[in-house]
């Protein structure tokens, strides 16, 4: 434990001992904490980078606010955990946990051509630490947990993790996002362990193009996994397709046609910038452009009122399935964001596109109590900005590759 305390304290100024660490957490913004929070504008990001004193003050204020909010919760004034409620009133009831940075695909939009340097195993969250954090977040009001990666289904004890999560009182939904390669083989155990929802990544219906995009073989195994998930009664099976100009935008109609006989929810995702994926505005196909193209084929496309804030949903009349659009770049939905992310190495990210992180792993390994963890979580959530910085500014900001964040 002394090693972890020392390491964690070096991040915050070099003084060892948990008491000093706790004090420094409330006084300074360095190391992982120093990584700025997702800004509404590029100008605000620059201002935060240029004024560490101001950032420190903001962080300290957030911690004090967390304490005040805790008292409100004790007095039954605020029914939802104050630690998971940001300054704009957004309640974060959805937690995405990355189980691993490893993946058996090499998708172009997720991983640089040269690959990524993996975090040493000793610096990744252990299964016990994952479950400890999950219990804490669920206790505070998280109702949905999604397991991501990397590829979560290559983690040897993923089924055991699901079984333990299923025991958490108050957790209503457990989901997995997978590339589908190992899905067919694992589905019976996943369902038996309590898995509720499945999202499967599929960026092309042409085997050769699929292999070009993911840099690996496996198209037919993925399709087998999709069909088996439908057969086993998962409702609805979601298929995630990242649309990139010049690569797969010519398959939009084929993906929609896939929903005619299959009760799928195909989600078209706007191409998003992350470190190493060579994002370019010209490669991005906007939601409106995709919708216009689909409506040329199916002019009677119906808009669905699903209550889903993340995706804009549509359906071709008479089709079994439906289609949606994740419009993070052209029409963000930050105002209704209820998501938090924990990376495989234990960092909490309050915004996918922000480079702000705080290491919950280091706090855990330093012997922090649940209350101290909640103070740090509350400070991070409280510092979440109103919206992300916009696609052009995001493309210039330093962030992790997607595979290091967790899809």
LOVO-163767 format. One line per 2 residues: their letters; for each residue x, y, z of C-alpha. Coordinates in nm, 2 decimals. Each point is the difference from the previous one (the first is absolute). Layout:
<atoms>
a = X:Y:Z ~ ...
</atoms>
This chain:
<atoms>
xx = 0.00:0.00:0.00 ~ 0.29:0.24:0.07
xx = 0.11:-0.03:-0.36 ~ -0.34:0.11:-0.12
xx = -0.03:0.28:0.25 ~ 0.34:0.13:-0.10
xx = -0.09:-0.02:-0.37 ~ -0.33:0.17:0.05
xx = 0.16:0.27:0.21 ~ 0.26:0.07:-0.27
xx = -0.29:0.09:-0.22 ~ -0.11:0.27:0.25
xx = 0.33:0.14:0.10 ~ 0.24:-0.26:0.13
xx = -0.09:-0.02:0.37 ~ -0.08:-0.35:0.12
xx = -0.27:-0.12:0.24 ~ -0.37:-0.02:-0.05
xx = -0.08:0.30:0.23 ~ 0.22:0.22:-0.22
xx = -0.16:-0.15:-0.31 ~ -0.35:0.08:0.13
xx = 0.11:0.36:0.08 ~ 0.16:0.05:-0.34
xx = -0.30:-0.13:-0.18 ~ -0.20:0.29:0.14
xx = 0.27:0.26:-0.06 ~ 0.17:-0.07:-0.33
xx = -0.08:-0.12:-0.36 ~ 0.29:-0.21:-0.13
xx = 0.07:-0.33:-0.16 ~ -0.33:-0.17:-0.11
xx = -0.21:0.27:0.18 ~ 0.18:0.27:-0.19
xx = -0.13:-0.13:-0.34 ~ -0.26:0.26:-0.07
xx = -0.37:-0.06:0.00 ~ -0.19:-0.01:-0.33
xx = -0.05:0.36:-0.11 ~ -0.29:0.17:-0.17
xx = 0.23:0.20:-0.22 ~ 0.36:-0.02:-0.12
xx = 0.06:0.34:0.16 ~ -0.11:-0.14:0.34
xx = 0.23:-0.29:-0.04 ~ 0.29:0.23:-0.07
xx = -0.09:0.21:0.30 ~ 0.00:-0.30:0.22
xx = 0.34:-0.12:-0.13 ~ 0.15:0.34:0.05
xx = -0.12:0.05:0.36 ~ 0.08:-0.29:0.23
xx = -0.08:0.22:0.31 ~ -0.36:0.05:-0.13
xx = -0.03:-0.37:-0.08 ~ 0.11:-0.09:0.36
xx = -0.25:0.24:0.14 ~ -0.28:-0.15:-0.21
xx = 0.09:-0.35:0.11 ~ 0.02:0.10:0.37
xx = -0.34:0.17:-0.04 ~ -0.14:-0.31:-0.16
xx = 0.11:-0.21:0.30 ~ -0.16:0.25:0.24
xx = -0.32:0.00:-0.20 ~ 0.00:-0.38:0.01
xx = 0.01:0.02:0.38 ~ -0.29:0.24:0.00
xx = -0.20:-0.22:-0.24 ~ 0.06:-0.30:0.22
xx = -0.16:0.18:0.29 ~ -0.29:0.08:-0.23
xx = -0.04:-0.37:-0.08 ~ 0.01:-0.09:0.37
xx = -0.28:0.25:0.05 ~ -0.21:-0.17:-0.27
xx = 0.00:0.32:-0.21 ~ 0.17:-0.17:-0.30
xx = -0.13:-0.35:-0.07 ~ 0.27:-0.09:-0.25
xx = 0.36:-0.01:0.11 ~ 0.16:0.34:0.01
xx = 0.33:-0.15:-0.08 ~ -0.13:-0.12:-0.34
xx = -0.19:0.32:-0.08 ~ 0.18:0.28:-0.18
xx = -0.04:0.38:0.02 ~ -0.25:-0.01:-0.29
xx = -0.23:-0.25:0.18 ~ 0.10:-0.30:-0.22
xx = -0.03:-0.32:0.20 ~ 0.25:-0.26:-0.10
xx = -0.17:-0.34:0.03 ~ 0.19:-0.17:-0.27
xx = 0.36:-0.13:0.05 ~ 0.22:-0.15:-0.27
xx = 0.29:-0.21:0.12 ~ 0.28:-0.11:-0.22
xx = 0.12:-0.35:0.10 ~ 0.31:-0.01:-0.23
xx = 0.20:0.20:-0.25 ~ 0.07:-0.31:-0.20
xx = -0.20:-0.08:-0.32 ~ 0.00:-0.27:-0.26
xx = -0.09:0.26:-0.27 ~ 0.19:0.31:-0.11
xx = -0.28:0.23:-0.12 ~ 0.12:0.31:-0.19
xx = -0.21:0.25:0.19 ~ 0.10:-0.15:0.34
xx = 0.37:-0.08:-0.02 ~ 0.30:0.16:-0.18
xx = 0.16:-0.19:-0.28 ~ 0.31:-0.07:0.21
xx = -0.21:-0.13:0.29 ~ 0.00:0.13:0.35
xx = 0.23:-0.06:0.30 ~ -0.19:-0.20:0.25
xx = -0.01:0.10:0.36 ~ 0.20:-0.24:0.22
xx = -0.22:-0.26:0.17 ~ 0.08:0.12:0.35
xx = -0.14:0.34:-0.09 ~ -0.33:-0.13:-0.12
xx = -0.30:-0.04:0.23 ~ -0.03:-0.35:0.15
xx = -0.33:-0.18:-0.01 ~ -0.04:0.07:0.37
xx = 0.06:0.38:-0.06 ~ -0.25:0.00:-0.28
xx = -0.27:-0.15:0.22 ~ 0.08:0.23:0.29
xx = -0.05:0.31:-0.22 ~ -0.31:-0.15:-0.16
xx = -0.15:-0.05:0.34 ~ 0.08:0.35:0.11
xx = -0.15:0.16:-0.31 ~ -0.32:-0.22:0.01
xx = -0.04:0.09:0.37 ~ 0.00:0.36:-0.10
xx = -0.26:-0.04:-0.27 ~ 0.15:-0.16:-0.32
xx = -0.27:-0.22:-0.15 ~ 0.18:-0.11:-0.32
xx = 0.35:-0.13:-0.05 ~ 0.15:-0.08:-0.34
xx = 0.32:-0.21:-0.03 ~ 0.23:0.12:-0.27
xx = 0.36:-0.03:-0.11 ~ 0.21:-0.06:-0.20
xx = -0.20:-0.31:-0.05 ~ -0.17:-0.09:0.33
xx = -0.08:-0.36:-0.11 ~ 0.37:-0.09:-0.01
xx = 0.03:0.06:0.37 ~ 0.02:-0.36:0.15
xx = -0.23:0.08:0.30 ~ -0.26:0.21:-0.18
xx = -0.27:-0.25:0.09 ~ 0.09:0.01:0.36
xx = -0.01:0.38:0.00 ~ -0.35:-0.01:-0.15
xx = -0.11:-0.23:0.27 ~ 0.13:0.23:0.28
xx = -0.15:0.31:-0.17 ~ -0.34:-0.18:-0.02
xx = 0.00:-0.02:0.38 ~ 0.01:0.38:0.05
xx = -0.32:0.13:0.14 ~ -0.12:0.29:-0.21
xx = 0.18:-0.09:-0.32 ~ -0.27:-0.03:-0.26
xx = 0.19:-0.06:-0.32 ~ 0.33:-0.17:-0.09
xx = 0.12:0.05:-0.36 ~ 0.30:-0.09:-0.21
xx = 0.15:0.16:-0.30 ~ 0.20:-0.26:-0.20
xx = 0.15:-0.05:-0.35 ~ -0.19:-0.32:-0.01
xx = 0.29:-0.23:-0.09 ~ -0.04:-0.22:0.31
xx = -0.37:0.07:0.06 ~ -0.16:-0.31:-0.14
xx = 0.21:-0.23:0.22 ~ -0.06:0.20:0.32
xx = -0.36:0.10:-0.04 ~ -0.16:-0.28:0.20
xx = 0.22:0.07:0.30 ~ -0.04:0.38:-0.03
xx = -0.38:-0.04:-0.01 ~ 0.00:-0.24:0.30
xx = 0.22:0.25:0.19 ~ -0.25:0.28:-0.03
xx = 0.10:0.20:-0.31 ~ -0.29:0.22:-0.12
xx = 0.12:0.19:-0.31 ~ 0.26:-0.05:-0.28
xx = 0.15:0.25:-0.23 ~ 0.20:-0.15:-0.29
xx = 0.24:0.20:-0.21 ~ -0.04:-0.07:-0.38
xx = 0.13:0.26:-0.25 ~ -0.05:-0.19:-0.33
xx = -0.22:-0.27:-0.14 ~ 0.26:-0.08:-0.26
xx = 0.25:-0.26:0.14 ~ 0.31:0.14:-0.19
xx = -0.08:0.36:0.11 ~ -0.07:-0.12:0.36
xx = 0.34:-0.15:0.01 ~ 0.16:0.32:-0.14
xx = -0.17:0.21:0.27 ~ 0.07:-0.22:0.30
xx = 0.33:-0.13:-0.14 ~ -0.09:-0.35:0.09
xx = -0.22:-0.29:-0.12 ~ -0.32:-0.10:0.17
xx = -0.30:0.14:-0.19 ~ -0.20:-0.32:0.00
xx = 0.06:-0.06:0.37 ~ -0.14:0.35:0.08
xx = -0.31:-0.06:-0.21 ~ -0.04:-0.34:0.17
xx = 0.01:0.18:0.34 ~ -0.26:0.25:-0.11
xx = -0.24:-0.27:-0.12 ~ 0.05:-0.21:0.32
xx = -0.07:0.31:0.22 ~ -0.33:0.05:-0.18
xx = -0.08:-0.37:0.03 ~ 0.07:0.00:0.37
xx = -0.25:0.28:0.06 ~ 0.22:0.31:0.06
xx = -0.22:0.30:-0.07 ~ 0.10:0.20:-0.18
xx = 0.34:-0.11:-0.13 ~ 0.18:0.32:-0.10
xx = 0.25:0.02:-0.28 ~ 0.24:0.30:0.01
xx = 0.13:0.12:-0.34 ~ 0.26:0.28:-0.01
xx = -0.06:0.17:-0.33 ~ 0.31:0.14:-0.19
xx = -0.01:0.17:-0.33 ~ 0.18:-0.19:-0.28
xx = -0.01:-0.32:0.20 ~ -0.35:-0.12:0.09
xx = -0.25:0.28:-0.05 ~ -0.11:-0.18:-0.32
xx = -0.14:-0.28:0.23 ~ -0.25:0.21:0.19
xx = -0.29:-0.13:-0.20 ~ 0.12:-0.36:0.04
xx = 0.01:0.04:0.38 ~ -0.35:0.15:0.01
xx = -0.12:-0.30:-0.21 ~ 0.15:-0.23:0.26
xx = -0.28:0.12:0.23 ~ -0.27:-0.12:-0.23
xx = 0.00:-0.36:0.12 ~ 0.22:0.02:0.31
xx = -0.12:0.18:0.32 ~ 0.32:0.19:0.02
xx = 0.07:0.36:0.10 ~ 0.27:0.12:-0.24
xx = 0.17:0.31:0.13 ~ 0.20:0.22:-0.24
xx = 0.28:0.18:0.19 ~ 0.16:0.32:-0.12
xx = 0.37:-0.04:-0.04 ~ 0.16:0.15:0.31
xx = 0.36:0.13:0.06 ~ 0.23:-0.19:0.24
xx = 0.38:-0.02:0.03 ~ 0.15:-0.19:-0.29
xx = -0.31:-0.06:-0.21 ~ 0.08:0.27:-0.26
xx = -0.33:0.17:0.03 ~ -0.09:0.24:-0.27
xx = -0.31:0.21:-0.04 ~ -0.02:-0.11:-0.36
xx = -0.03:-0.37:0.11 ~ -0.29:0.07:0.23
xx = -0.35:-0.06:-0.14 ~ -0.25:0.20:0.19
xx = -0.33:-0.12:0.14 ~ -0.20:0.22:-0.23
xx = 0.19:-0.12:-0.31 ~ -0.06:-0.36:0.10
xx = -0.37:0.06:0.07 ~ -0.05:0.18:-0.33
xx = 0.16:-0.29:-0.19 ~ -0.22:-0.26:0.18
xx = -0.31:0.20:-0.06 ~ 0.06:0.00:-0.37
xx = -0.04:-0.38:0.01 ~ -0.27:0.00:0.28
xx = -0.18:0.34:-0.01 ~ -0.26:-0.13:0.25
xx = 0.27:-0.06:0.27 ~ -0.17:0.06:0.34
xx = 0.15:0.19:0.29 ~ -0.03:-0.19:0.33
xx = -0.05:0.16:0.33 ~ 0.19:-0.24:0.22
xx = 0.11:0.21:0.29 ~ 0.36:-0.07:-0.09
xx = 0.21:0.31:0.03 ~ 0.31:-0.15:-0.16
xx = -0.13:-0.12:-0.34 ~ -0.25:0.15:-0.25
xx = -0.22:-0.30:-0.09 ~ -0.19:-0.08:-0.32
xx = -0.18:-0.29:-0.15 ~ -0.10:-0.11:-0.35
xx = -0.37:-0.09:0.02 ~ -0.04:-0.38:-0.01
xx = 0.36:-0.08:0.10 ~ 0.07:-0.21:0.30
xx = 0.29:0.21:0.12 ~ 0.09:0.37:0.02
xx = 0.29:0.24:-0.06 ~ 0.15:0.27:0.21
xx = 0.27:0.27:-0.03 ~ 0.26:0.09:0.26
xx = 0.06:0.37:-0.09 ~ 0.28:0.08:0.24
xx = 0.17:0.23:-0.25 ~ -0.27:0.18:-0.20
xx = -0.27:0.02:0.26 ~ 0.13:-0.08:0.35
xx = -0.22:-0.12:0.28 ~ 0.22:0.12:0.29
xx = -0.30:0.16:0.17 ~ -0.14:-0.34:0.09
xx = 0.32:-0.19:0.05 ~ -0.02:-0.24:0.29
xx = 0.32:-0.20:-0.06 ~ 0.32:-0.04:0.18
xx = 0.29:-0.22:-0.11 ~ 0.27:-0.20:0.19
xx = 0.29:-0.10:-0.21 ~ 0.18:-0.33:0.03
xx = 0.28:0.17:0.20 ~ -0.26:0.14:0.24
xx = -0.03:0.36:-0.11 ~ -0.34:0.17:0.02
xx = -0.10:0.20:-0.31 ~ -0.30:0.22:0.03
xx = -0.01:0.08:-0.37 ~ 0.10:-0.23:-0.29
xx = 0.15:0.30:-0.18 ~ 0.17:0.17:0.29
xx = 0.35:-0.08:0.11 ~ -0.08:0.04:0.37
xx = 0.06:-0.31:0.21 ~ 0.04:-0.09:0.36
xx = 0.16:-0.33:0.11 ~ -0.24:-0.19:0.22
xx = 0.25:-0.29:-0.02 ~ 0.26:0.20:0.18
xx = -0.25:0.11:0.26 ~ -0.11:-0.36:0.06
xx = 0.36:-0.12:0.03 ~ 0.08:0.28:0.24
xx = -0.26:-0.13:0.24 ~ -0.26:0.27:-0.06
xx = -0.33:-0.05:0.17 ~ -0.33:-0.01:-0.19
xx = -0.07:0.35:0.12 ~ 0.33:0.13:-0.13
xx = -0.06:-0.17:-0.33 ~ -0.34:0.17:-0.02
xx = 0.15:0.34:0.07 ~ 0.24:-0.04:-0.30
xx = -0.28:-0.14:-0.22 ~ -0.23:0.28:0.10
xx = 0.27:0.26:-0.08 ~ 0.06:-0.15:-0.34
xx = -0.37:-0.02:-0.08 ~ -0.06:0.35:0.13
xx = 0.26:0.14:-0.23 ~ -0.16:-0.15:-0.31
xx = -0.06:0.27:-0.26 ~ -0.33:0.08:-0.17
xx = 0.11:-0.15:-0.33 ~ 0.30:-0.12:-0.19
xx = 0.23:0.23:-0.18 ~ -0.13:-0.07:-0.35
xx = 0.14:-0.24:-0.26 ~ 0.27:0.23:-0.14
xx = 0.14:0.09:0.34 ~ -0.03:-0.36:0.12
xx = 0.21:-0.11:-0.30 ~ 0.28:0.23:0.13
xx = -0.02:-0.10:0.36 ~ 0.22:-0.27:0.15
xx = -0.20:-0.30:0.11 ~ 0.04:-0.37:0.02
xx = -0.05:-0.24:-0.30 ~ -0.35:-0.14:0.02
xx = 0.13:-0.34:0.09 ~ 0.16:0.14:0.32
xx = -0.32:0.18:0.09 ~ -0.25:-0.29:-0.05
x = -0.26:0.00:-0.27
</atoms>
